[in-house]
Amino acid sequence: MFDNLKDLPLVKPSKWYSVLFQNMHKAFKEFDDYIEFADWWDFTNLRPEDFEKDKLPNGKELWHWLSRLTLPMQNICFLNKLIMGM
């Protein structure tokens, strides 16, 4: 499936591009090609919005979707600082 995505003319960064990563992560994080996909996706395409908390319909807030990745937390913090310019 990943091979089919490589040639699509995707706008980077964008909401759709972030949603693509979120869904691919959920579905394929245990597959051998996952690291290749993550490298292709390129974390420099993260947007400041990707670090915002998710709001549920009941008003409860969840940590941003990046915190649910299997990356070590220090990498998430580094990416956050990189994108936010802190």
N, C-alpha and C positions, 0 to 999 in steps of 0.2 A: 504494500500500500504506500509506503514512504516513497518508493521510486516514482509513483504517479504524481506525488506532490512537488517533486523537485523542479519540474518544468512549468508549473503554474505561474502566471504573472501576478504575484501577490504584492500588495502594498505593505511596505515595512517602514516603520512600525505602524500598527493599526489595531483597533479593537478586534477585528476578525483574525488577525495574525496571532494575537494573544489567545483568543479562544481556540484557535487551531492547536496551539501548544498545550493548553490545558486539557483538551480532549485527547490528544495523542498521548499525553503523559498518563492520563487515567487508563487508557486502553492498552498501551504498549510498553509501559515502564519495565516490564519483566522480559521483554524481547531483546534479542541480541542487537538489533538495529537501533535500539533506543538512543544510545550514545551518539551514533552517526546522525540520527534525526536532531538531537539536541544541538550538536555542533553546527549542523546545517541551519537550524532555526536561528542560532546566534543570539546570545543573551544581550548583546548591545542593542537589540531591537525592543527591549523592555521599555515601557512608557511609565511616567510617574503614576498614572492611574492603576497600573498593575500592582502597585504597592499599597493601594487603598484597601481598607477593610470591606468585606462583602456584607451587605445588609439583607437580612431575611425579611419576608413579608410581615412577620410579627415584630419587627424592629430590632431584633437581636443582631449583634454584629459578630462576624467571624474574621479571623486573621486573613490577610490577603492571600490569594491563591498561591503565591510563591512560597509561602510558609508551609504549604502542604507538599512541596516537592521533597524528594529524598536527598536533596543536597544538604550538606552540613550548614547549620545556622549561620556560622561566620561568613560563608559564601553569600548567603542571602543578604546579610547586613552589608557586606562589601558592595554587592550589586545595587542595593538601595542607595548607598552613599554615592556610588558612581552615577546613577541616573538622576538623583536629586541634587547632585552637585554639593554635597556636604562634606 
